[in-house]
Amino acid sequence: MGRLKAIGSRVGSMPSKVKAAPKGVERFYSSAAWRDLVRDRKRDADYALARQRAKPGERMILDHKVERKDGGADLDPANTEWLTFSEHQAKTAKARAARARGETWGKGR
């Protein structure tokens, strides 16, 4: 028993909070096919409408209406929409919450 106490001082303590791993980008979003779709969809009217909703300097994101995780089509232009960064963050949070409840987000919403 005395020996175990001596080992304790050699083991460092865990930090109070462990940092989350950095977010990685799915390979799909780096593909030539996705980049081509983004380029082509920038010519559509909904891109201009989304730009009007954006705050100065806010990023625009081409988002899947029905997320890929929920069975949405990868490269179907009809399954994509332009959102501002803040709109995208809000939609993603709702989709995660729905998925945690066992629901599929996006279909009919």
C-alpha positions as CSV (number, residue, x, y, z in Angstrom):
1,M,0.0,0.0,0.0
2,G,2.7,2.5,0.8
3,R,4.2,1.9,-2.6
4,L,0.9,2.9,-4.4
5,K,0.9,6.3,-2.7
6,A,4.4,7.0,-4.0
7,I,3.3,6.3,-7.6
8,G,0.5,8.8,-7.3
9,S,2.8,11.8,-7.2
10,R,4.5,10.7,-10.5
11,V,1.2,10.6,-12.5
12,G,0.1,14.0,-13.7
13,S,-3.5,15.1,-13.3
14,M,-5.9,15.5,-16.2
15,P,-6.7,19.0,-17.2
16,S,-10.1,20.3,-16.0
17,K,-11.4,20.4,-19.6
18,V,-10.2,18.3,-22.5
19,K,-10.2,20.1,-25.8
20,A,-12.3,18.6,-28.6
21,A,-10.5,17.3,-31.6
22,P,-10.4,19.8,-34.4
23,K,-13.2,19.5,-36.9
24,G,-12.2,17.9,-40.2
25,V,-13.8,18.4,-43.6
26,E,-15.4,15.4,-45.2
27,R,-13.6,14.5,-48.4
28,F,-16.8,14.9,-50.4
29,Y,-16.7,18.7,-49.9
30,S,-13.2,18.8,-51.4
31,S,-14.2,16.8,-54.5
32,A,-14.2,18.4,-57.9
33,A,-17.9,17.4,-58.4
34,W,-18.9,19.4,-55.3
35,R,-16.7,22.4,-56.2
36,D,-18.3,22.4,-59.7
37,L,-21.8,22.3,-58.2
38,V,-21.0,25.3,-55.9
39,R,-19.6,27.2,-58.8
40,D,-22.7,26.5,-61.0
41,R,-25.2,27.3,-58.2
42,K,-23.6,30.7,-57.6
43,R,-25.3,31.7,-60.9
44,D,-28.8,30.9,-59.5
45,A,-31.2,33.5,-58.1
46,D,-31.2,32.0,-54.7
47,Y,-27.5,32.9,-54.3
48,A,-28.3,36.6,-54.9
49,L,-31.2,36.4,-52.4
50,A,-29.1,34.8,-49.7
51,R,-26.4,37.4,-50.3
52,Q,-29.0,40.1,-49.5
53,R,-29.8,38.4,-46.2
54,A,-26.1,38.1,-45.2
55,K,-24.4,40.5,-42.8
56,P,-21.4,42.4,-44.3
57,G,-18.6,39.9,-44.8
58,E,-20.6,36.9,-43.8
59,R,-19.8,33.6,-45.5
60,M,-22.3,31.9,-47.8
61,I,-22.7,28.1,-47.6
62,L,-24.3,25.8,-50.2
63,D,-26.2,23.4,-47.9
64,H,-28.1,20.2,-48.4
65,K,-31.8,20.6,-47.7
66,V,-31.9,17.0,-46.6
67,E,-28.6,16.2,-45.1
68,R,-26.4,13.5,-46.6
69,K,-26.5,11.7,-43.2
70,D,-30.3,11.5,-43.5
71,G,-30.3,10.2,-47.0
72,G,-30.2,13.4,-49.0
73,A,-28.8,13.3,-52.5
74,D,-25.1,14.3,-52.7
75,L,-25.0,16.3,-56.0
76,D,-28.7,17.0,-56.8
77,P,-29.1,20.8,-57.2
78,A,-32.7,20.5,-56.1
79,N,-31.4,19.2,-52.7
80,T,-29.2,22.3,-52.1
81,E,-29.8,25.8,-51.0
82,W,-27.7,28.8,-50.3
83,L,-27.7,29.9,-46.6
84,T,-25.7,32.5,-44.7
85,F,-23.3,31.2,-42.2
86,S,-25.6,32.0,-39.3
87,E,-28.6,30.4,-41.0
88,H,-26.5,27.3,-41.6
89,Q,-25.4,27.1,-38.0
90,A,-29.0,27.3,-36.8
91,K,-30.2,24.7,-39.3
92,T,-27.3,22.3,-38.4
93,A,-28.1,22.6,-34.7
94,K,-31.8,21.8,-35.3
95,A,-30.8,18.8,-37.5
96,R,-28.4,17.4,-34.8
97,A,-31.1,17.8,-32.1
98,A,-33.6,16.0,-34.3
99,R,-31.2,13.2,-35.1
100,A,-30.4,12.8,-31.4
101,R,-34.2,12.3,-30.8
102,G,-34.2,9.6,-33.6
103,E,-35.9,11.8,-36.1
104,T,-34.9,12.5,-39.7
105,W,-34.4,16.2,-40.3
106,G,-35.1,17.9,-43.6
107,K,-37.8,15.9,-45.2
108,G,-40.9,18.1,-45.5
109,R,-39.5,20.9,-43.3
